[in-house]
């Protein structure tokens, strides 16, 4: 498949879903008011209006070009009345032309807004489908900076698709209109040189084609490397912004480690990549500017060089000359559309490639998660959380660790232990359903809820109440319950700031963030609770107190803990040890009873 055919296929794949979207939509129609209909009908209707208005604008541009003949002749003959009449005709054409252009631009923008929202919703929904954003980081060739691809690239894709698509359609339409006019003028006014006439059918058309073709070919040869440079520019810029965002998020750790020099050097390397690429873009654009400026300036004179002799030595009047020059210029504009739009096309192709690669990574992530064998999670009618024949693997299907048999009943507290790298965290991911790579089955009693508390508790932006209620809504829990949970984990001093928006991940210490995570568990009351070193930032006494709080307030919850502190052994009634077998695979042994506290 050629590059052009592949690009067209990619553009179609990205663009067509909106015009097939049958979800209900609403649009305000003039003199009618809001009307509800399927979104694809709205999109197709807006697109049809934009195309229709473009056709109208092209027809009126022909009328304006024809108007130049009478206007020019009135000036040449110094006919005042004909001059005034020409101005009246101009107003009669110009007023509807302006209205058509204004409504065309307005409807174009409305379509872009709706299209961008639909496309953004689709990409966000796929990116934030259960565990998709997490698995994308694990598959080969991860998509860099998905935030930029969803916010900036979709915006530019929709805008540039409309600009280039409608621009190409309008130019093609006007090209067809004015080619007929130019061919007829070639017949009416043969080529004249030094008083001699040469009857070459359609000579003006052939000269316009040759001239524009030469300009387009030279533009392509000069700027063909611009597509790759534009693609890399977006990637380097995004990486530089991401690096600075990471510094902002981890400023305390960097300050404590004295890592400013290392961060400055890393940012310098990333910015150096930007500069090197920018210099390449600038050098190419310099060459393009040299040629495009010369080509543009010479293009304004070229029609007069061709048609001037017919005026000076032939039968053409000044009005006919102006009409012919205008016609030739319109044809030339249509034929040089590619050359004039080359830089925009180069940027557009880079955007399409970025969005397509993002889609491909999401598809690869889905395929890897669905590939057989995988770890199947299913609801059962039993009372115990169970795993049977589970082997967790890396995304490339390399086995990591195994759990031949595991059962967790209400009120059980199991300690999962073993050396670092034994795959304990990955096993909890498999139990929670976000890690499908491997084989075996996990059975979860129907109607029960699972919650995982990782080592680093996630706090969303907003108020502390939002952080405690996450991922539920603010009104999910009564105010008294929220305050009680906050006090139960030792953060009662923050009760007065529950509804205060702050950068809580930066303000709270690691231990306080883990306390918020435990408070979240107290509020959500899960049936199965998995703690992956979720209290490791606390001192031993504080950690033990939090565990006792969990046991006291969630007595029916089945708990599985990963911890490296022996002080918590007595707070669990069973222990599962991960040991390395002869085949190099870590395997969970039998659940051993723990001594009661």
Secondary structure as UniProt FT lines:
FT   HELIX           3..15
FT   HELIX           16..20
FT   STRAND          24..29
FT   TURN            30..32
FT   STRAND          33..38
FT   HELIX           39..76
FT   TURN            77..78
FT   HELIX           80..127
FT   TURN            130..131
FT   HELIX           132..135
FT   TURN            136..138
FT   HELIX           146..148
FT   HELIX           149..153
FT   HELIX           154..188
FT   STRAND          191..193
FT   TURN            194..195
FT   STRAND          196..198
FT   TURN            201..202
FT   HELIX           203..223
FT   TURN            224..225
FT   HELIX           226..249
FT   HELIX           251..257
FT   TURN            258..259
FT   HELIX           260..312
FT   HELIX           318..335
FT   HELIX           337..340
FT   HELIX           342..370
FT   STRAND          374..380
FT   STRAND          385..393
FT   TURN            395..396
FT   STRAND          399..408
FT   TURN            410..411
FT   STRAND          413..418
FT   TURN            420..421
FT   HELIX           424..432
FT   STRAND          437..445
FT   TURN            446..447
FT   STRAND          450..453
FT   STRAND          462..463
FT   HELIX           464..469
FT   TURN            470..471
FT   HELIX           474..476
FT   HELIX           479..488
FT   TURN            489..490
FT   HELIX           492..497
FT   TURN            498..499
FT   STRAND          501..502
FT   HELIX           504..507
FT   HELIX           510..524
FT   STRAND          528..532
FT   TURN            534..537
FT   HELIX           540..553
FT   TURN            555..556
FT   STRAND          558..562
FT   HELIX           566..571
FT   STRAND          574..580
FT   TURN            582..583
FT   STRAND          586..588
FT   STRAND          592..593
//
